[in-house]
Amino acid sequence: MSFSSLGLSAPLLKAVAEQQYTQPYPIQKEAIPAVLRGRDVLGIAQTGSGKTASFALPILEMFQGKDPIKNRYVKVLILVPTRELAIQINEVFHAFNARLPHKAKTMAVYGGVSINPQMMQLSGTEILIATPGRLLDLVSHNAVKLAEVETLVLDEADKILSLGFKEEVDKVFALLPVKRQNVLFSATLGEDVEAMVTRLLSNPVKIQVEAEASVPELIKQVAYHVETGKKGPLLRYLIKTGNMQQVLVFTSSIRTANNIVVKLNKNGIEAAGLHGEKSQGARTEALKKFKAGKIRVLVATDLASRGIDIKLLPHVINYELPRSPKDYVHRIGRTGRAASEGEAISFVTPEDEHHFKIIQKKMGQRVPMIQTDALDLAGC
């Protein structure tokens, strides 16, 4: 099946081809026609499954032939849990928008930056990508109106709820018109998400993509058994001996992330951090440099585990294991995305052994363990 069979117009198909999209992924095959028909959609899929394009393409299609709006009544609202994801989705819209006859005005709004520039830029915005808190701030300033929203997209609904945004999301829902199209994507379908699905969706098209089936094919996983005090030298050893040029390292704390960045830079390995204590400008700049290959290592906390979208990212390293098997899958899912292969490395201390066994059991996959006693880490 090709994109031309999904109901997209010639200009949008050209935009798809220019972005080097060849064949639609499973979720795109089902979601694009459903969204175009105006149906409610429930998509259960991990990050890296191609879900952003599955709603971005039909939404842009629906704007072709329409006159631009000149007020602050947005037509499409996309709610997301993090700033990084808002920026990422906006970049996807801009990429597809570039050659279209009608370039729908899209904008991403999020906290951590001044609200005034966002307020000034909102006029005429047709597609708004927003985190819940900043959206409500903008509504309270009369900078944006939600009474004419025609399509609501909730991306990573489980993450929105797990980060404690339920109250904010409920307030947003109360501002929306009753009659609208609803599209909800989630990596998991727990009780809270089920309740939201029941509340929002009317006879939805349900699409479920099993990420676990693709993990063995796309991601090579390996673990290193290491004492806590040797993690730093081991990280630098692997980067240097493996000539790794683009590595995403995950930690569980901001303090550890900062320490790793300092040590890597002192050892001649260009690195930057990405976490909640960084300003939005610093986070955006770090991600931009990492994508462009200007820094070799990006050290991130779990805040960024779903907000980083980099084609052909070759290496992910779990410097510290995440708390849950679900977060482990989300982390390693930054590599091996869609049609590209990647390597996921985990550092496992003696204290981590039991927890790592649980992670493997939940994944249904055994990860090879390499002992590090014989490695020469001196000077690393």
HELIX and SHEET records of a PDB file:
HELIX    1   1 PHE A    3  SER A    5  5                                   3    
HELIX    2   2 ALA A   10  GLU A   18  1                                   9    
HELIX    3   3 PRO A   26  LEU A   36  1                                  11    
HELIX    4   4 LYS A   51  PHE A   63  1                                  13    
HELIX    5   5 ARG A   83  ASN A   97  1                                  15    
HELIX    6   6 ILE A  115  GLN A  121  1                                   7    
HELIX    7   7 PRO A  132  SER A  140  1                                   9    
HELIX    8   8 ALA A  157  SER A  162  1                                   6    
HELIX    9   9 LYS A  166  LEU A  175  1                                  10    
HELIX   10  10 GLU A  191  LEU A  200  1                                  10    
HELIX   11  11 ALA A  211  ALA A  213  5                                   3    
HELIX   12  12 VAL A  215  LEU A  218  1                                   4    
HELIX   13  13 THR A  228  LYS A  230  5                                   3    
HELIX   14  14 LYS A  231  THR A  241  1                                  11    
HELIX   15  15 ILE A  254  LYS A  266  1                                  13    
HELIX   16  16 GLN A  280  ALA A  292  1                                  13    
HELIX   17  17 ASP A  302  ALA A  304  5                                   3    
HELIX   18  18 PRO A  325  ILE A  332  1                                   8    
HELIX   19  19 PRO A  350  ASP A  352  5                                   3    
HELIX   20  20 GLU A  353  MET A  363  1                                  11    
SHEET    1   A 7 THR A 106  VAL A 109  0                                        
SHEET    2   A 7 ILE A 127  ALA A 130  1                                        
SHEET    3   A 7 VAL A  76  LEU A  79  1                                        
SHEET    4   A 7 THR A 151  LEU A 154  1                                        
SHEET    5   A 7 GLN A 181  SER A 186  1                                        
SHEET    6   A 7 VAL A  41  ILE A  44  1                                        
SHEET    7   A 7 VAL A 205  GLN A 208  1                                        
SHEET    1   B 7 ALA A 271  LEU A 274  0                                        
SHEET    2   B 7 VAL A 297  ALA A 300  1                                        
SHEET    3   B 7 VAL A 247  PHE A 250  1                                        
SHEET    4   B 7 HIS A 315  ASN A 318  1                                        
SHEET    5   B 7 GLY A 342  VAL A 348  1                                        
SHEET    6   B 7 ILE A 219  HIS A 225  1                                        
SHEET    7   B 7 MET A 369  GLN A 371  1                                        
END                                                                             
